[in-house]
Amino acid sequence: MATVVVPAARGTSTGNPWPAVVTLSIAASIAAMQNTAVVPLLPVLQRELGTSLTAVSWTLTVSLLVGAVSTPLLSRFGDMYGRRRMILGALALLVIGSVMAALATSLAWLIVARVLQGAVSALVPLSIGVVRDALPREQFATGVGVLSATMGFGSGGGMILAGLASGDFHLVFWVIGGLSLAAGIVVAFLVRDSAPPVKGRPDLIGATLLATWLVALLLAVSEGGSWGWTSPGVLGLLGTAAVLAAAWVAVERRVAEPLVDMAMLVHRGTVGATVSSLLLGFTFFTLLTGISSFAQSPEGFSATTLQVGLYLLPSTLFMLVISLFAGRIMRRLPASSMVATGSLVTGLAALYLMIANDAPAHLYAASSIMGVGLGVGYAALGTMAVEHVGQDKTAVASGVNALVRIVGGSTAGAVIAAILAARPGAGGYQWVFGAAAGAGVVAAIFAAGFGYLNSRAVTAPTTGPITGPITGPSAR
């Protein structure tokens, strides 16, 4: 394949790259905000759109599902046509989707808008690719740490935004649209892509199969409690999901340029990050949605959206503070240790709520613990995903990691719906928090275990068929 030479003046590697890094970090926080802002609005949407809570929960789930598919797809497009171009395209879709959501008067209209918004999830791996090209090797961990931690801050900020808007979902989406437009303009001026384009072909068949089997699986899980787990509808959906998932794996193993590199999912250098990211994503959204739903329920405190935002304010503040020190921490501790610690602390927040949840003070305490855990864990996820692969595999590795984190988050709503359908009332929420706690602990075990194995590998980080020579600005 011929090498395309890009003039040095076009790359972010010349001059000071940090304004571009900070800009991408802010854009990543807005991308995270558009998902979590919906969480406390679900009861409001149910009331104003005249539908069931299970149906309206798809306004969250569908955005996460689109993110799961668009993340590897747009990451591939970024390699082919330029990451900066794809980042701007994703932000443009977020602006359009936000305007549509702000004007929505029906559930169908809102879901279409959320489909457009979901594509912005690809912004994180695309940004990681730009950051790795822009920063010297010794500053890369700091850059990714800032990018990942501010994404966690944006997640908390979405809940605060919904609270400050007093449940007015039209206003929430107008604000997100305005922020996205401003971020896109700044990105256009400050971010440059120095990586040369590569030839390729997008795996559209793989993307279609992935989206279809995930929808079938999550629909079955979310409706299992109301339809009956042995009903023909649920069994049919589960069977369809299994067949399509098997077909997807077969396609990905045979296609020349797969949507998801299966070797990347199971390689020792990345599998710890993959499983940890999946489970931490599940823990985060289960805990976030569980707290919001419980606080607003009669079994909890019948809270308003503003009160929910205040309950989660400590989490946002802790994530912000930790993001400021993330780079310094990562220079002292391995990324796997930080992910393990963050996952365990987040799991402990869920365990705390499982045991004690009869006073608002318990929500504040759990929110604080969750903020510490997510701030530490999210700051290191991006680095853990790519530190054992070559420069030429950075986009693939970060894309896979982002994908599994989004898939983990997208299952949260379906699992919560299934648990509460089987166990209505306060007892059901204890099971919800218990599920989040268990996932956090397992995520910590995987991160610590595989981090130890990788540190013991004599030839790491260049072991295995997925690695390649380190090239580009970081290598010079």
GIBEL-V929055 format. One record per helix or strand of 2 or more residues. SS is the DSSP state (H for helix, E for strand). FROM is the first residue (numbers start at 1). TO is the last residue. If there is no record, write none. Layout:
SS_FROM_TO ; SS_FROM_TO
//
This chain:
H_8_10 ; H_18_39 ; H_42_49 ; H_53_56 ; H_58_81 ; H_83_103 ; H_107_134 ; H_137_164 ; H_169_190 ; H_204_227 ; H_232_254 ; H_262_266 ; H_268_296 ; H_305_311 ; H_313_330 ; H_335_355 ; H_360_386 ; H_391_422 ; H_426_456 ; H_473_475
//
